[in-house]
Amino acid sequence: RRSSPAMRPLRPLSPLRRDHLFLETLEPKYRVSLFPALSRPEVWGGLALEAEGSAAFFKGQGLRGPSFNNYDIGGYLIYYLFPQERPFVDNRPEAYPVEFFGKVYAPMQEDEAVWAEMDRKHGFQVIYFYRHDQTTWGQPFLVRRIDDPAWAPVYVDRYTIIMVKRGGANQNVIDRFELPRSIFGVSRKSR
């Protein structure tokens, strides 16, 4: 017996047969084991469903960088946008000197003066960020950019946010897709 189409993953990335992917919903005994996680390759085996949306938006709207991105999304940007667009950083720590992370990347997000200097140096036109960044500097940086009148959010989904510099090469995208500041909220985690 097969489950309804609404319950099927769109693109399983697993060597498991499709019938095995539905044991989680058909057999209660599998819900208390590791099988549910293993039977959902979108959790462990590549891109989650709907993860391609931000890259499709970027390409579909003809956005142009240079782009500033966080570490977590660098490989995604290489996969979808390279060689037309190059990420600022990607998730291959061996490709960057240790000093880069400690003296450039993290300080850019922690210190507004460093951000302004690096923005001038690189001429960023786009900020492309994985929204669930867990670093101590990632979320505060995003909050400051949302409040920064120089940047306009134009795309957000479950995974990413794309902001574009006002008056720059992508102003036409802002004119069509700017998201109101009111849709963003800040919540504090209790410790």
Disulfide bonds with the S-S distance in Angstrom:
none
